[in-house]
Amino acid sequence: MPRATNIQQVLEQLDAIIDESIASNSRLGLFAYIYRRTTAEIASEIALGNFEDNQRLEILDVAFANMYLDAYRDFKNGQTVSAVWAYAFSQATEPLTILQHILLGMNAHINLDLGVSTAKIMTGLEISNIEADFNKVNDILQKITNELQSRLSRVSPLMFILDVIGRNKDEQIIDFSMRKAREQSWNSANLIWSLGEGHEEEAIHKIDHVVLQLSKLIQAPNSRIITFLLRLMQKFETKDVRTIISKLKAD
Protein backbone atom coordinates (compact mmCIF):
# COMPACT_ATOMS: atom_id res chain seq x y z
CA MET A 1 0.00 0.00 0.00
CA PRO A 2 1.49 3.40 -1.00
CA ARG A 3 2.12 6.09 1.60
CA ALA A 4 -0.84 8.29 2.42
CA THR A 5 -0.87 11.71 0.77
CA ASN A 6 -4.00 13.13 2.40
CA ILE A 7 -6.06 12.63 5.54
CA GLN A 8 -8.69 10.52 3.79
CA GLN A 9 -6.02 8.03 2.77
CA VAL A 10 -4.71 8.04 6.36
CA LEU A 11 -8.19 7.14 7.62
CA GLU A 12 -8.51 4.37 5.04
CA GLN A 13 -5.15 2.88 6.01
CA LEU A 14 -6.01 3.07 9.70
CA ASP A 15 -9.28 1.28 8.94
CA ALA A 16 -7.27 -1.44 7.21
CA ILE A 17 -5.08 -1.89 10.30
CA ILE A 18 -8.13 -2.01 12.54
CA ASP A 19 -9.81 -4.62 10.32
CA GLU A 20 -6.63 -6.68 10.21
CA SER A 21 -6.32 -6.49 14.00
CA ILE A 22 -9.91 -7.54 14.51
CA ALA A 23 -9.45 -10.51 12.19
CA SER A 24 -6.34 -11.66 14.08
CA ASN A 25 -7.57 -10.49 17.52
CA SER A 26 -4.42 -8.37 17.81
CA ARG A 27 -4.26 -5.63 20.41
CA LEU A 28 -2.31 -3.50 17.97
CA GLY A 29 -5.76 -2.44 16.80
CA LEU A 30 -6.52 -0.66 20.07
CA PHE A 31 -4.14 2.23 19.49
CA ALA A 32 -5.05 2.24 15.80
CA TYR A 33 -8.70 2.81 16.73
CA ILE A 34 -7.88 5.65 19.13
CA TYR A 35 -5.62 7.23 16.54
CA ARG A 36 -8.29 6.87 13.87
CA ARG A 37 -10.79 8.62 16.16
CA THR A 38 -8.34 11.47 16.76
CA THR A 39 -7.44 11.85 13.09
CA ALA A 40 -11.11 12.00 12.11
CA GLU A 41 -11.66 14.81 14.61
CA ILE A 42 -8.70 16.79 13.28
CA ALA A 43 -9.95 16.24 9.72
CA SER A 44 -13.31 17.73 10.74
CA GLU A 45 -11.62 20.79 12.23
CA ILE A 46 -9.57 21.28 9.07
CA ALA A 47 -12.72 21.00 6.93
CA LEU A 48 -14.28 23.73 9.07
CA GLY A 49 -11.23 25.94 8.55
CA ASN A 50 -10.48 26.18 12.26
CA PHE A 51 -6.69 26.38 11.99
CA GLU A 52 -4.55 29.37 11.04
CA ASP A 53 -3.17 27.42 8.08
CA ASN A 54 -5.40 24.46 7.35
CA GLN A 55 -3.41 23.22 4.38
CA ARG A 56 -0.19 23.16 6.37
CA LEU A 57 -1.89 21.42 9.29
CA GLU A 58 -3.09 18.68 6.96
CA ILE A 59 0.45 18.29 5.60
CA LEU A 60 1.69 17.88 9.18
CA ASP A 61 -1.09 15.47 10.09
CA VAL A 62 -0.33 13.26 7.09
CA ALA A 63 3.44 13.32 7.71
CA PHE A 64 2.78 12.50 11.36
CA ALA A 65 0.44 9.63 10.48
CA ASN A 66 2.86 8.17 7.94
CA MET A 67 5.46 7.73 10.67
CA TYR A 68 3.09 5.35 12.47
CA LEU A 69 1.82 3.69 9.29
CA ASP A 70 5.39 3.13 8.05
CA ALA A 71 6.46 1.74 11.42
CA TYR A 72 3.50 -0.64 11.49
CA ARG A 73 4.17 -1.96 7.97
CA ASP A 74 7.92 -2.22 8.53
CA PHE A 75 7.46 -4.11 11.79
CA LYS A 76 5.03 -6.50 10.15
CA ASN A 77 7.56 -7.09 7.36
CA GLY A 78 10.40 -7.75 9.77
CA GLN A 79 12.19 -4.51 9.02
CA THR A 80 13.90 -2.20 11.51
CA VAL A 81 11.76 0.42 13.24
CA SER A 82 12.48 2.89 16.03
CA ALA A 83 13.20 1.33 19.42
CA VAL A 84 10.08 2.75 21.02
CA TRP A 85 7.79 1.44 18.25
CA ALA A 86 9.51 -1.96 18.26
CA TYR A 87 8.83 -2.16 21.98
CA ALA A 88 5.21 -1.04 21.70
CA PHE A 89 4.44 -3.51 18.91
CA SER A 90 6.19 -6.35 20.74
CA GLN A 91 3.89 -5.92 23.74
CA ALA A 92 0.74 -6.74 21.76
CA THR A 93 0.67 -10.32 23.06
CA GLU A 94 1.50 -9.41 26.65
CA PRO A 95 -1.26 -9.49 29.32
CA LEU A 96 -1.44 -5.74 29.81
CA THR A 97 -4.53 -3.65 30.41
CA ILE A 98 -6.30 -2.05 27.46
CA LEU A 99 -5.16 1.34 28.75
CA GLN A 100 -1.51 0.25 28.79
CA HIS A 101 -1.68 -1.03 25.21
CA ILE A 102 -3.15 2.30 24.09
CA LEU A 103 -0.63 4.38 26.05
CA LEU A 104 2.31 2.48 24.58
CA GLY A 105 1.19 3.56 21.12
CA MET A 106 0.44 7.11 22.21
CA ASN A 107 3.82 7.46 23.89
CA ALA A 108 5.72 6.35 20.79
CA HIS A 109 3.68 8.44 18.40
CA ILE A 110 3.47 11.67 20.36
CA ASN A 111 6.78 11.73 22.20
CA LEU A 112 8.86 10.66 19.19
CA ASP A 113 6.99 10.87 15.89
CA LEU A 114 5.31 14.23 16.42
CA GLY A 115 8.51 16.15 17.01
CA VAL A 116 10.28 14.48 14.11
CA SER A 117 7.44 15.05 11.63
CA THR A 118 6.94 18.68 12.70
CA ALA A 119 10.62 19.47 12.23
CA LYS A 120 10.62 17.73 8.86
CA ILE A 121 7.73 19.66 7.31
CA MET A 122 9.13 22.96 8.61
CA THR A 123 12.60 22.40 7.16
CA GLY A 124 13.72 25.65 5.51
CA LEU A 125 10.82 27.54 7.13
CA GLU A 126 10.36 29.32 10.44
CA ILE A 127 9.10 26.66 12.85
CA SER A 128 7.37 29.18 15.11
CA ASN A 129 4.87 29.81 12.29
CA ILE A 130 3.17 26.50 13.05
CA GLU A 131 3.21 26.78 16.85
CA ALA A 132 -0.31 28.19 17.25
CA ASP A 133 -1.89 25.40 15.19
CA PHE A 134 0.33 22.81 16.88
CA ASN A 135 -0.98 23.97 20.26
CA LYS A 136 -4.57 24.15 19.04
CA VAL A 137 -4.46 20.41 18.45
CA ASN A 138 -3.94 20.04 22.22
CA ASP A 139 -7.55 21.03 22.81
CA ILE A 140 -8.77 18.42 20.33
CA LEU A 141 -6.63 15.71 21.92
CA GLN A 142 -7.79 16.67 25.40
CA LYS A 143 -11.40 16.26 24.31
CA ILE A 144 -10.64 12.84 22.84
CA THR A 145 -8.77 11.83 26.01
CA ASN A 146 -11.71 12.76 28.23
CA GLU A 147 -14.06 10.89 25.93
CA LEU A 148 -11.78 7.85 25.98
CA GLN A 149 -11.67 7.75 29.77
CA SER A 150 -15.43 7.47 29.98
CA ARG A 151 -15.67 4.90 27.18
CA LEU A 152 -12.95 2.64 28.59
CA SER A 153 -15.17 1.68 31.52
CA ARG A 154 -17.32 -0.22 29.01
CA VAL A 155 -14.52 -2.71 28.39
CA SER A 156 -12.53 -2.29 31.60
CA PRO A 157 -15.04 -2.39 34.47
CA LEU A 158 -12.42 -1.74 37.17
CA MET A 159 -11.15 1.48 35.58
CA PHE A 160 -12.69 3.36 38.50
CA ILE A 161 -9.92 1.97 40.73
CA LEU A 162 -7.39 4.21 39.00
CA ASP A 163 -9.52 7.28 39.63
CA VAL A 164 -9.96 6.42 43.29
CA ILE A 165 -6.24 5.88 43.85
CA GLY A 166 -5.26 8.99 41.94
CA ARG A 167 -7.74 11.15 43.87
CA ASN A 168 -7.30 9.78 47.37
CA LYS A 169 -3.55 9.13 47.44
CA ASP A 170 -2.40 11.61 44.83
CA GLU A 171 -0.61 8.79 43.03
CA GLN A 172 -0.25 8.82 39.27
CA ILE A 173 -1.06 5.50 37.71
CA ILE A 174 1.21 6.27 34.77
CA ASP A 175 3.23 9.45 34.47
CA PHE A 176 1.72 10.37 31.16
CA SER A 177 0.04 13.67 30.40
CA MET A 178 -1.21 14.32 26.91
CA ARG A 179 -0.55 18.03 27.06
CA LYS A 180 2.82 17.58 28.72
CA ALA A 181 3.76 15.05 26.05
CA ARG A 182 2.86 17.44 23.26
CA GLU A 183 4.81 20.23 24.94
CA GLN A 184 7.82 17.96 25.02
CA SER A 185 7.20 17.10 21.38
CA TRP A 186 7.32 20.79 20.54
CA ASN A 187 10.66 21.07 22.33
CA SER A 188 11.95 18.04 20.41
CA ALA A 189 10.70 19.52 17.13
CA ASN A 190 12.59 22.74 17.79
CA LEU A 191 15.78 20.84 18.64
CA ILE A 192 15.63 18.67 15.53
CA TRP A 193 14.69 21.64 13.32
CA SER A 194 17.56 23.73 14.69
CA LEU A 195 20.09 21.05 13.78
CA GLY A 196 19.11 21.19 10.13
CA GLU A 197 18.50 18.47 7.58
CA GLY A 198 21.18 15.80 7.59
CA HIS A 199 22.36 16.56 11.14
CA GLU A 200 19.40 15.35 13.18
CA GLU A 201 19.94 11.58 13.26
CA GLU A 202 21.83 11.46 16.57
CA ALA A 203 19.26 13.69 18.30
CA ILE A 204 16.38 11.54 17.06
CA HIS A 205 18.19 8.42 18.31
CA LYS A 206 18.60 9.97 21.77
CA ILE A 207 14.94 11.03 21.91
CA ASP A 208 13.93 7.52 20.86
CA HIS A 209 15.96 6.08 23.75
CA VAL A 210 14.42 8.47 26.32
CA VAL A 211 10.87 7.76 25.10
CA LEU A 212 11.59 4.02 25.26
CA GLN A 213 12.28 4.35 28.98
CA LEU A 214 8.82 5.87 29.46
CA SER A 215 7.28 2.99 27.53
CA LYS A 216 8.97 0.57 29.91
CA LEU A 217 7.44 2.50 32.82
CA ILE A 218 4.01 2.27 31.20
CA GLN A 219 4.50 -1.48 30.78
CA ALA A 220 5.79 -1.99 34.33
CA PRO A 221 5.09 0.92 36.73
CA ASN A 222 7.48 1.36 39.64
CA SER A 223 4.84 0.48 42.22
CA ARG A 224 3.82 -2.92 43.50
CA ILE A 225 0.37 -1.65 44.39
CA ILE A 226 -0.25 -0.18 40.97
CA THR A 227 1.14 -3.27 39.26
CA PHE A 228 -1.20 -5.46 41.32
CA LEU A 229 -4.20 -3.28 40.50
CA LEU A 230 -3.38 -3.23 36.80
CA ARG A 231 -3.21 -7.02 36.80
CA LEU A 232 -6.54 -7.16 38.60
CA MET A 233 -8.08 -4.79 36.06
CA GLN A 234 -6.75 -6.90 33.20
CA LYS A 235 -8.42 -10.05 34.54
CA PHE A 236 -11.86 -8.46 34.31
CA GLU A 237 -11.40 -6.74 30.95
CA THR A 238 -12.93 -7.72 27.65
CA LYS A 239 -10.36 -9.78 25.73
CA ASP A 240 -11.86 -9.88 22.23
CA VAL A 241 -10.54 -6.99 20.13
CA ARG A 242 -13.66 -6.83 17.95
CA THR A 243 -15.81 -6.46 21.05
CA ILE A 244 -13.51 -3.87 22.61
CA ILE A 245 -13.52 -1.64 19.52
CA SER A 246 -17.25 -2.11 19.02
CA LYS A 247 -17.97 -0.98 22.58
CA LEU A 248 -15.57 1.94 22.35
CA LYS A 249 -17.32 3.10 19.17
CA ALA A 250 -20.87 2.79 20.50
CA ASP A 251 -22.79 6.02 21.15
RAFEN-V559283 format. One line per field, one symbol per residue. phi: phi as a letter, one per 20 degrees, with the letter a starting at -180 (. if undefined). A space follows every 10 residues. Layout:
BEGIN
phi: ???
END
This chain:
BEGIN
phi: .fffdbffff ffffffffff fffdleffff fgffffffff ffgffffeme dfcfffffgf ffffffffff ffffffemef cgfffgfgff egeefefgff gffffffffe fdffffffff fdgncefffd fffgfffgff ffffffffgf ffffdcfegg gfffffeedl defbfcdgff ffffffffff fffffnfnce gffffffgff fgfffffffb gebfffgfff ffgffdefde fgfgfffffg f
END
